[in-house]
Amino acid sequence: MSEKVEVKRGVKLEADEAQAAIASGKFALLLTKPPQDEVEGQYRYSGWTQCPWCGHIGWTTGLDSNFYETVICGACGRAFRA
């Protein structure tokens, strides 16, 4: 049996959009792997995402099921929306 992993592909942000999102303090972080003790929130969740700039796939915390979030890639440092 294989377990299918769903990856949310990010959308590139221009530099001014990324700076505004980072300045607002509302962004998620793309990690290399899930943390050891994951605690799921009621409205926010964690999942796999892919950076559209460098292709890195990693575990992202702070995603919202109702809105796109600005994500900072842990590999290349660029911002995108997922």
Phi and psi in radians as a Rosetta constraint file:
Dihedral C 1 N 2 CA 2 C 2 CIRCULARHARMONIC -1.982 0.35
Dihedral N 2 CA 2 C 2 N 3 CIRCULARHARMONIC 2.435 0.35
Dihedral C 2 N 3 CA 3 C 3 CIRCULARHARMONIC -1.658 0.35
Dihedral N 3 CA 3 C 3 N 4 CIRCULARHARMONIC 2.113 0.35
Dihedral C 3 N 4 CA 4 C 4 CIRCULARHARMONIC -1.391 0.35
Dihedral N 4 CA 4 C 4 N 5 CIRCULARHARMONIC 2.250 0.35
Dihedral C 4 N 5 CA 5 C 5 CIRCULARHARMONIC -1.750 0.35
Dihedral N 5 CA 5 C 5 N 6 CIRCULARHARMONIC 2.223 0.35
Dihedral C 5 N 6 CA 6 C 6 CIRCULARHARMONIC -1.647 0.35
Dihedral N 6 CA 6 C 6 N 7 CIRCULARHARMONIC 2.179 0.35
Dihedral C 6 N 7 CA 7 C 7 CIRCULARHARMONIC -1.998 0.35
Dihedral N 7 CA 7 C 7 N 8 CIRCULARHARMONIC 2.231 0.35
Dihedral C 7 N 8 CA 8 C 8 CIRCULARHARMONIC -1.583 0.35
Dihedral N 8 CA 8 C 8 N 9 CIRCULARHARMONIC 1.975 0.35
Dihedral C 8 N 9 CA 9 C 9 CIRCULARHARMONIC -1.386 0.35
Dihedral N 9 CA 9 C 9 N 10 CIRCULARHARMONIC 2.297 0.35
Dihedral C 9 N 10 CA 10 C 10 CIRCULARHARMONIC -1.349 0.35
Dihedral N 10 CA 10 C 10 N 11 CIRCULARHARMONIC 2.883 0.35
Dihedral C 10 N 11 CA 11 C 11 CIRCULARHARMONIC -2.054 0.35
Dihedral N 11 CA 11 C 11 N 12 CIRCULARHARMONIC 2.279 0.35
Dihedral C 11 N 12 CA 12 C 12 CIRCULARHARMONIC -1.080 0.35
Dihedral N 12 CA 12 C 12 N 13 CIRCULARHARMONIC 2.480 0.35
Dihedral C 12 N 13 CA 13 C 13 CIRCULARHARMONIC -1.956 0.35
Dihedral N 13 CA 13 C 13 N 14 CIRCULARHARMONIC 2.484 0.35
Dihedral C 13 N 14 CA 14 C 14 CIRCULARHARMONIC -1.271 0.35
Dihedral N 14 CA 14 C 14 N 15 CIRCULARHARMONIC 2.819 0.35
Dihedral C 14 N 15 CA 15 C 15 CIRCULARHARMONIC -0.997 0.35
Dihedral N 15 CA 15 C 15 N 16 CIRCULARHARMONIC -0.736 0.35
Dihedral C 15 N 16 CA 16 C 16 CIRCULARHARMONIC -1.181 0.35
Dihedral N 16 CA 16 C 16 N 17 CIRCULARHARMONIC -0.643 0.35
Dihedral C 16 N 17 CA 17 C 17 CIRCULARHARMONIC -1.145 0.35
Dihedral N 17 CA 17 C 17 N 18 CIRCULARHARMONIC -0.747 0.35
Dihedral C 17 N 18 CA 18 C 18 CIRCULARHARMONIC -1.124 0.35
Dihedral N 18 CA 18 C 18 N 19 CIRCULARHARMONIC -0.781 0.35
Dihedral C 18 N 19 CA 19 C 19 CIRCULARHARMONIC -1.081 0.35
Dihedral N 19 CA 19 C 19 N 20 CIRCULARHARMONIC -0.712 0.35
Dihedral C 19 N 20 CA 20 C 20 CIRCULARHARMONIC -1.129 0.35
Dihedral N 20 CA 20 C 20 N 21 CIRCULARHARMONIC -0.742 0.35
Dihedral C 20 N 21 CA 21 C 21 CIRCULARHARMONIC -1.152 0.35
Dihedral N 21 CA 21 C 21 N 22 CIRCULARHARMONIC -0.744 0.35
Dihedral C 21 N 22 CA 22 C 22 CIRCULARHARMONIC -1.156 0.35
Dihedral N 22 CA 22 C 22 N 23 CIRCULARHARMONIC -0.725 0.35
Dihedral C 22 N 23 CA 23 C 23 CIRCULARHARMONIC -1.088 0.35
Dihedral N 23 CA 23 C 23 N 24 CIRCULARHARMONIC -0.565 0.35
Dihedral C 23 N 24 CA 24 C 24 CIRCULARHARMONIC -1.282 0.35
Dihedral N 24 CA 24 C 24 N 25 CIRCULARHARMONIC -0.301 0.35
Dihedral C 24 N 25 CA 25 C 25 CIRCULARHARMONIC 1.417 0.35
Dihedral N 25 CA 25 C 25 N 26 CIRCULARHARMONIC 0.076 0.35
Dihedral C 25 N 26 CA 26 C 26 CIRCULARHARMONIC -1.816 0.35
Dihedral N 26 CA 26 C 26 N 27 CIRCULARHARMONIC 1.625 0.35
Dihedral C 26 N 27 CA 27 C 27 CIRCULARHARMONIC -2.698 0.35
Dihedral N 27 CA 27 C 27 N 28 CIRCULARHARMONIC 2.801 0.35
Dihedral C 27 N 28 CA 28 C 28 CIRCULARHARMONIC -1.842 0.35
Dihedral N 28 CA 28 C 28 N 29 CIRCULARHARMONIC 2.938 0.35
Dihedral C 28 N 29 CA 29 C 29 CIRCULARHARMONIC -2.172 0.35
Dihedral N 29 CA 29 C 29 N 30 CIRCULARHARMONIC 2.248 0.35
Dihedral C 29 N 30 CA 30 C 30 CIRCULARHARMONIC -1.497 0.35
Dihedral N 30 CA 30 C 30 N 31 CIRCULARHARMONIC 1.994 0.35
Dihedral C 30 N 31 CA 31 C 31 CIRCULARHARMONIC -1.738 0.35
Dihedral N 31 CA 31 C 31 N 32 CIRCULARHARMONIC 2.850 0.35
Dihedral C 31 N 32 CA 32 C 32 CIRCULARHARMONIC -1.242 0.35
Dihedral N 32 CA 32 C 32 N 33 CIRCULARHARMONIC -0.615 0.35
Dihedral C 32 N 33 CA 33 C 33 CIRCULARHARMONIC -2.610 0.35
Dihedral N 33 CA 33 C 33 N 34 CIRCULARHARMONIC 2.839 0.35
Dihedral C 33 N 34 CA 34 C 34 CIRCULARHARMONIC -1.148 0.35
Dihedral N 34 CA 34 C 34 N 35 CIRCULARHARMONIC 2.579 0.35
Dihedral C 34 N 35 CA 35 C 35 CIRCULARHARMONIC -1.184 0.35
Dihedral N 35 CA 35 C 35 N 36 CIRCULARHARMONIC 2.809 0.35
Dihedral C 35 N 36 CA 36 C 36 CIRCULARHARMONIC -1.112 0.35
Dihedral N 36 CA 36 C 36 N 37 CIRCULARHARMONIC -0.819 0.35
Dihedral C 36 N 37 CA 37 C 37 CIRCULARHARMONIC -1.940 0.35
Dihedral N 37 CA 37 C 37 N 38 CIRCULARHARMONIC 1.556 0.35
Dihedral C 37 N 38 CA 38 C 38 CIRCULARHARMONIC -1.503 0.35
Dihedral N 38 CA 38 C 38 N 39 CIRCULARHARMONIC 2.222 0.35
Dihedral C 38 N 39 CA 39 C 39 CIRCULARHARMONIC -2.063 0.35
Dihedral N 39 CA 39 C 39 N 40 CIRCULARHARMONIC 2.059 0.35
Dihedral C 39 N 40 CA 40 C 40 CIRCULARHARMONIC -1.429 0.35
Dihedral N 40 CA 40 C 40 N 41 CIRCULARHARMONIC 2.402 0.35
Dihedral C 40 N 41 CA 41 C 41 CIRCULARHARMONIC -1.533 0.35
Dihedral N 41 CA 41 C 41 N 42 CIRCULARHARMONIC 3.028 0.35
Dihedral C 41 N 42 CA 42 C 42 CIRCULARHARMONIC -1.309 0.35
Dihedral N 42 CA 42 C 42 N 43 CIRCULARHARMONIC -0.693 0.35
Dihedral C 42 N 43 CA 43 C 43 CIRCULARHARMONIC -1.952 0.35
Dihedral N 43 CA 43 C 43 N 44 CIRCULARHARMONIC -0.475 0.35
Dihedral C 43 N 44 CA 44 C 44 CIRCULARHARMONIC -1.796 0.35
Dihedral N 44 CA 44 C 44 N 45 CIRCULARHARMONIC 2.709 0.35
Dihedral C 44 N 45 CA 45 C 45 CIRCULARHARMONIC -2.552 0.35
Dihedral N 45 CA 45 C 45 N 46 CIRCULARHARMONIC 3.020 0.35
Dihedral C 45 N 46 CA 46 C 46 CIRCULARHARMONIC -2.074 0.35
Dihedral N 46 CA 46 C 46 N 47 CIRCULARHARMONIC 2.621 0.35
Dihedral C 46 N 47 CA 47 C 47 CIRCULARHARMONIC -2.967 0.35
Dihedral N 47 CA 47 C 47 N 48 CIRCULARHARMONIC 3.078 0.35
Dihedral C 47 N 48 CA 48 C 48 CIRCULARHARMONIC -1.415 0.35
Dihedral N 48 CA 48 C 48 N 49 CIRCULARHARMONIC 2.340 0.35
Dihedral C 48 N 49 CA 49 C 49 CIRCULARHARMONIC -2.347 0.35
Dihedral N 49 CA 49 C 49 N 50 CIRCULARHARMONIC 2.815 0.35
Dihedral C 49 N 50 CA 50 C 50 CIRCULARHARMONIC -2.139 0.35
Dihedral N 50 CA 50 C 50 N 51 CIRCULARHARMONIC 2.270 0.35
Dihedral C 50 N 51 CA 51 C 51 CIRCULARHARMONIC -1.266 0.35
Dihedral N 51 CA 51 C 51 N 52 CIRCULARHARMONIC 2.206 0.35
Dihedral C 51 N 52 CA 52 C 52 CIRCULARHARMONIC -1.318 0.35
Dihedral N 52 CA 52 C 52 N 53 CIRCULARHARMONIC -0.224 0.35
Dihedral C 52 N 53 CA 53 C 53 CIRCULARHARMONIC -1.459 0.35
Dihedral N 53 CA 53 C 53 N 54 CIRCULARHARMONIC -0.872 0.35
Dihedral C 53 N 54 CA 54 C 54 CIRCULARHARMONIC -2.007 0.35
Dihedral N 54 CA 54 C 54 N 55 CIRCULARHARMONIC -0.147 0.35
Dihedral C 54 N 55 CA 55 C 55 CIRCULARHARMONIC 1.498 0.35
Dihedral N 55 CA 55 C 55 N 56 CIRCULARHARMONIC -0.028 0.35
Dihedral C 55 N 56 CA 56 C 56 CIRCULARHARMONIC -1.048 0.35
Dihedral N 56 CA 56 C 56 N 57 CIRCULARHARMONIC 2.309 0.35
Dihedral C 56 N 57 CA 57 C 57 CIRCULARHARMONIC -1.897 0.35
Dihedral N 57 CA 57 C 57 N 58 CIRCULARHARMONIC 2.224 0.35
Dihedral C 57 N 58 CA 58 C 58 CIRCULARHARMONIC -2.679 0.35
Dihedral N 58 CA 58 C 58 N 59 CIRCULARHARMONIC 3.050 0.35
Dihedral C 58 N 59 CA 59 C 59 CIRCULARHARMONIC -1.453 0.35
Dihedral N 59 CA 59 C 59 N 60 CIRCULARHARMONIC 2.194 0.35
Dihedral C 59 N 60 CA 60 C 60 CIRCULARHARMONIC -2.007 0.35
Dihedral N 60 CA 60 C 60 N 61 CIRCULARHARMONIC 2.222 0.35
Dihedral C 60 N 61 CA 61 C 61 CIRCULARHARMONIC -1.754 0.35
Dihedral N 61 CA 61 C 61 N 62 CIRCULARHARMONIC 2.683 0.35
Dihedral C 61 N 62 CA 62 C 62 CIRCULARHARMONIC 1.509 0.35
Dihedral N 62 CA 62 C 62 N 63 CIRCULARHARMONIC 0.314 0.35
Dihedral C 62 N 63 CA 63 C 63 CIRCULARHARMONIC -1.310 0.35
Dihedral N 63 CA 63 C 63 N 64 CIRCULARHARMONIC 2.701 0.35
Dihedral C 63 N 64 CA 64 C 64 CIRCULARHARMONIC -2.135 0.35
Dihedral N 64 CA 64 C 64 N 65 CIRCULARHARMONIC 2.309 0.35
Dihedral C 64 N 65 CA 65 C 65 CIRCULARHARMONIC -1.279 0.35
Dihedral N 65 CA 65 C 65 N 66 CIRCULARHARMONIC -0.258 0.35
Dihedral C 65 N 66 CA 66 C 66 CIRCULARHARMONIC -1.830 0.35
Dihedral N 66 CA 66 C 66 N 67 CIRCULARHARMONIC -0.309 0.35
Dihedral C 66 N 67 CA 67 C 67 CIRCULARHARMONIC -2.408 0.35
Dihedral N 67 CA 67 C 67 N 68 CIRCULARHARMONIC 2.680 0.35
Dihedral C 67 N 68 CA 68 C 68 CIRCULARHARMONIC -1.337 0.35
Dihedral N 68 CA 68 C 68 N 69 CIRCULARHARMONIC 2.484 0.35
Dihedral C 68 N 69 CA 69 C 69 CIRCULARHARMONIC -2.000 0.35
Dihedral N 69 CA 69 C 69 N 70 CIRCULARHARMONIC 2.602 0.35
Dihedral C 69 N 70 CA 70 C 70 CIRCULARHARMONIC -1.361 0.35
Dihedral N 70 CA 70 C 70 N 71 CIRCULARHARMONIC 2.291 0.35
Dihedral C 70 N 71 CA 71 C 71 CIRCULARHARMONIC -2.121 0.35
Dihedral N 71 CA 71 C 71 N 72 CIRCULARHARMONIC 2.418 0.35
Dihedral C 71 N 72 CA 72 C 72 CIRCULARHARMONIC -1.821 0.35
Dihedral N 72 CA 72 C 72 N 73 CIRCULARHARMONIC 2.166 0.35
Dihedral C 72 N 73 CA 73 C 73 CIRCULARHARMONIC -1.273 0.35
Dihedral N 73 CA 73 C 73 N 74 CIRCULARHARMONIC 2.275 0.35
Dihedral C 73 N 74 CA 74 C 74 CIRCULARHARMONIC -1.305 0.35
Dihedral N 74 CA 74 C 74 N 75 CIRCULARHARMONIC -0.235 0.35
Dihedral C 74 N 75 CA 75 C 75 CIRCULARHARMONIC -1.610 0.35
Dihedral N 75 CA 75 C 75 N 76 CIRCULARHARMONIC -0.920 0.35
Dihedral C 75 N 76 CA 76 C 76 CIRCULARHARMONIC -1.847 0.35
Dihedral N 76 CA 76 C 76 N 77 CIRCULARHARMONIC -0.247 0.35
Dihedral C 76 N 77 CA 77 C 77 CIRCULARHARMONIC 1.430 0.35
Dihedral N 77 CA 77 C 77 N 78 CIRCULARHARMONIC 0.040 0.35
Dihedral C 77 N 78 CA 78 C 78 CIRCULARHARMONIC -1.479 0.35
Dihedral N 78 CA 78 C 78 N 79 CIRCULARHARMONIC 2.749 0.35
Dihedral C 78 N 79 CA 79 C 79 CIRCULARHARMONIC -1.724 0.35
Dihedral N 79 CA 79 C 79 N 80 CIRCULARHARMONIC 2.569 0.35
Dihedral C 79 N 80 CA 80 C 80 CIRCULARHARMONIC -2.669 0.35
Dihedral N 80 CA 80 C 80 N 81 CIRCULARHARMONIC 2.989 0.35
Dihedral C 80 N 81 CA 81 C 81 CIRCULARHARMONIC -1.952 0.35
Dihedral N 81 CA 81 C 81 N 82 CIRCULARHARMONIC 2.357 0.35
